[in-house]
Amino acid sequence: MDTLSYKTVSANKETADKQWLLVDATGKNLGRIASEVASLLRGKHKPLFTPHADCGDYVVVINAEKVALTGNKWDEKVYVRYTGYPGGQRFATPKEMMAKHPTAMIEMAVRGMLPKNRLGRAVFRNLYVYAGSEHKQEAQQPQSYTLKG
């Protein structure tokens, strides 16, 4: 039997078949969007998934301001950040975040589900989030992707 047929194929940047995907966030739960987008960015849906390489797709998320949160999370969930100065801890609810920066909630949720290393930072650069239905990636002709959940 030919031993070459048993070789494990490992994808890298050059051999990864990266595609552009368009995800509509209208009415979808924040966590479900984030987990699936993080999986698409990593490339876990591909048969040639390689854990140490950026073999995922480019993902464009539109309608970020229409994302849904369950229960009382619009008022009770708290986003915490720190300015770096003494007494500089700042708190914001999702309502305040949505009014100020509507794409930040999806970006923060997806970033939290990616690896905390240089690969995670590189993969996060493949995410494009837009508040409305217009986006700047028409030239890449992203394919529409329907979320499972």
C-alpha positions as CSV (number, residue, x, y, z in Angstrom):
1,M,0.0,0.0,0.0
2,D,1.2,3.5,-0.8
3,T,2.3,5.3,2.4
4,L,1.9,8.7,0.8
5,S,-1.8,8.4,0.9
6,Y,-1.7,8.5,4.7
7,K,0.1,11.8,5.0
8,T,-1.7,14.4,7.1
9,V,-2.4,17.5,5.1
10,S,-1.7,20.7,7.1
11,A,-3.0,24.0,5.7
12,N,-1.1,27.2,5.8
13,K,-1.7,30.8,4.7
14,E,-0.8,30.0,1.1
15,T,-2.9,26.8,0.7
16,A,-5.9,28.0,2.7
17,D,-9.0,28.6,0.5
18,K,-10.2,31.8,2.1
19,Q,-13.6,33.0,1.1
20,W,-15.7,36.1,1.9
21,L,-18.9,35.4,3.9
22,L,-21.7,37.9,4.6
23,V,-23.7,37.4,7.9
24,D,-26.8,39.3,8.7
25,A,-27.3,39.9,12.5
26,T,-30.9,41.1,12.3
27,G,-32.8,39.6,15.2
28,K,-30.1,37.0,16.1
29,N,-28.8,36.5,19.6
30,L,-25.4,38.1,20.3
31,G,-23.7,35.0,21.7
32,R,-24.9,32.7,19.0
33,I,-23.7,35.1,16.3
34,A,-20.4,35.5,18.0
35,S,-19.7,31.8,18.5
36,E,-20.5,30.9,14.9
37,V,-18.5,33.9,13.5
38,A,-15.5,33.0,15.7
39,S,-15.7,29.4,14.3
40,L,-15.9,30.7,10.7
41,L,-12.9,33.0,11.3
42,R,-10.8,30.1,12.7
43,G,-11.8,27.9,9.8
44,K,-13.2,25.1,12.0
45,H,-15.9,24.4,9.4
46,K,-13.4,23.4,6.8
47,P,-12.0,19.8,6.3
48,L,-8.4,21.2,6.2
49,F,-8.7,23.0,9.6
50,T,-5.2,23.5,11.1
51,P,-5.1,24.8,14.7
52,H,-1.9,26.8,14.3
53,A,-2.7,28.5,11.0
54,D,-5.0,31.2,9.8
55,C,-7.1,29.1,7.5
56,G,-10.5,30.7,8.2
57,D,-12.7,32.9,6.1
58,Y,-13.2,36.6,6.0
59,V,-16.5,37.5,7.6
60,V,-18.6,40.6,7.1
61,V,-21.3,41.2,9.6
62,I,-24.1,43.7,8.7
63,N,-27.0,45.1,10.8
64,A,-25.0,45.0,14.0
65,E,-27.4,47.5,15.6
66,K,-30.3,45.0,15.2
67,V,-28.7,42.3,17.3
68,A,-30.9,40.7,20.1
69,L,-30.2,40.1,23.7
70,T,-32.3,37.8,25.8
71,G,-33.9,38.6,29.2
72,N,-33.0,41.8,30.9
73,K,-29.5,42.0,29.5
74,W,-30.1,45.4,27.8
75,D,-30.2,46.9,31.3
76,E,-28.4,44.5,33.6
77,K,-25.4,43.3,31.6
78,V,-22.3,45.5,32.3
79,Y,-19.3,46.1,30.1
80,V,-16.2,47.0,32.1
81,R,-13.1,48.8,30.8
82,Y,-10.2,50.5,32.5
83,T,-8.7,53.8,31.3
84,G,-5.3,53.1,32.9
85,Y,-5.6,55.9,35.5
86,P,-6.4,55.5,39.2
87,G,-10.1,55.4,39.7
88,G,-10.5,55.0,35.9
89,Q,-12.8,52.0,35.8
90,R,-15.7,52.7,33.5
91,F,-19.0,50.8,33.2
92,A,-21.5,50.7,30.3
93,T,-24.7,48.8,29.7
94,P,-25.5,47.4,26.2
95,K,-28.0,50.2,25.6
96,E,-25.2,52.8,26.2
97,M,-22.8,50.8,24.0
98,M,-25.3,50.5,21.2
99,A,-26.0,54.2,21.2
100,K,-22.3,55.1,21.2
101,H,-20.6,52.4,19.1
102,P,-23.1,49.8,17.8
103,T,-20.4,47.4,16.3
104,A,-18.5,47.1,19.6
105,M,-20.7,44.5,21.2
106,I,-20.3,42.0,18.4
107,E,-16.5,42.7,18.1
108,M,-16.0,42.2,21.8
109,A,-18.0,39.0,21.9
110,V,-16.2,37.5,18.9
111,R,-12.7,38.6,20.2
112,G,-13.5,36.9,23.5
113,M,-14.1,33.6,21.7
114,L,-10.8,33.6,19.7
115,P,-7.5,32.4,21.0
116,K,-5.6,34.9,23.2
117,N,-2.4,34.9,21.2
118,R,-0.9,36.3,18.0
119,L,-3.0,33.9,15.9
120,G,-6.2,35.2,17.5
121,R,-5.2,38.8,16.8
122,A,-4.4,37.9,13.2
123,V,-7.7,36.1,12.8
124,F,-9.7,39.0,14.3
125,R,-8.4,41.3,11.6
126,N,-10.5,39.2,9.1
127,L,-13.7,40.4,10.7
128,Y,-15.6,43.4,9.4
129,V,-18.7,44.6,11.4
130,Y,-21.1,47.3,10.1
131,A,-24.0,48.9,12.0
132,G,-26.2,49.2,8.9
133,S,-26.9,47.0,5.8
134,E,-24.3,48.8,3.7
135,H,-20.7,47.6,3.7
136,K,-17.5,48.4,1.9
137,Q,-16.7,44.8,0.8
138,E,-18.9,44.7,-2.3
139,A,-15.8,44.3,-4.5
140,Q,-15.0,41.0,-2.8
141,Q,-18.5,39.7,-3.6
142,P,-19.1,38.0,-0.2
143,Q,-21.4,35.0,-0.2
144,S,-24.5,35.2,2.0
145,Y,-24.1,32.8,5.0
146,T,-27.1,31.8,7.1
147,L,-26.4,31.1,10.8
148,K,-27.5,27.8,12.2
149,G,-29.0,29.0,15.4
